[in-house]
Amino acid sequence: MWFIYLLSWLSLVIQISFVTLAIAAGLYYLAELIEEYTVATSRIIKYMILFSTGVLAGLYLFEGFPVLMVGVGLFTNLVYFGLLQTFPYILLSSPNFILSCVWWLVNHYMAFQYFAEEYYPFSEVLAYFTICLWVIPFSFFVSLSAGGECASVHDAGKRGKRSGILLVFSFLKEAVLPSRQKMY
């Protein structure tokens, strides 16, 4: 009995390792795509903000979500539109970025309060958090390295050094899957 128990824990550790590597590889690929196609990424993020706004309006109209919670979500989306004005250049000390972080936290607090008082199945709560709270900030987070990369590409006329999240992913990729050095 103890042997199968030990094997189950070993299996769990292996599964978590593979899932972590898959997520890291996916984030690395997304960061590469965003860096390469910043105009298309900006357009996609704009459509995601519009979709989230439509979902919030639908939750108010059809599900009776509180006006204040929906209003905070809509205002947060408006702040995200402000971040898109300078995309892919996002300055972390800009008032717009700081405002988006503050409203993101306020939005989370209100959502936690609401879902603590009203019962919804886990899948519906997860859908709300994913579509209305996480997808857009996650897109901006993954694209943080694109601003510095675009500046170095335009200034030097060629691909510059990596920065931000791509630098971290490159380091992790090299640590997990080291490339062979050519000997001359």
TAZIWO-V190027 format. One record per pair of residues at least 6 apart in sequence whose ideal C-beta (glycine too) atoms are under 8 Angstrom apart, sorted by the first residue. I is the first residue (numbers start at 0). J is the second residue. Records with the same first field share a line. If there is no record, write none. Layout:
I = J  J
//
This chain:
20 = 175
23 = 168  171  172  175
26 = 141  164  168
27 = 165  168  169  171  172
29 = 141
30 = 141  142  144  145  164  165  168
31 = 165
32 = 40
33 = 40  87  141  142  144  145
34 = 144  145  148  149  165
37 = 86  87  142  145  149
40 = 86  87  138  142  145
41 = 83  86  87
43 = 138
44 = 79  83  86  135  138  139  142
45 = 80  83
47 = 134  135  138
48 = 76  79  80  83  135
50 = 130
51 = 72  76  130  131  134  135
52 = 73  76
54 = 130  131
55 = 64  69  72  73  76  131
56 = 69  73
58 = 64  69  127  131
59 = 66  69
64 = 113
65 = 109  113
67 = 109
68 = 106  109  110  113
71 = 102  105  106  109
72 = 106  131  132
74 = 102
75 = 99  102  103  105  106
76 = 135
78 = 95  98  99  102
79 = 99  135  136  139
81 = 95  98  99
82 = 89  95  96  99  139
85 = 93  95
86 = 142  146
87 = 142  145  146  149
88 = 146  149  150
89 = 96  139  142  143  146
90 = 96
99 = 136  139
103 = 132  136
106 = 131  132
107 = 132
110 = 127  128  131  132
114 = 124  127
119 = 127
140 = 164
141 = 164
143 = 163  164
144 = 161  162  163  164  165  166
147 = 162  163
148 = 158  159  161  162  163  165
150 = 159
151 = 158  159  160  162
152 = 158  159
161 = 169
//
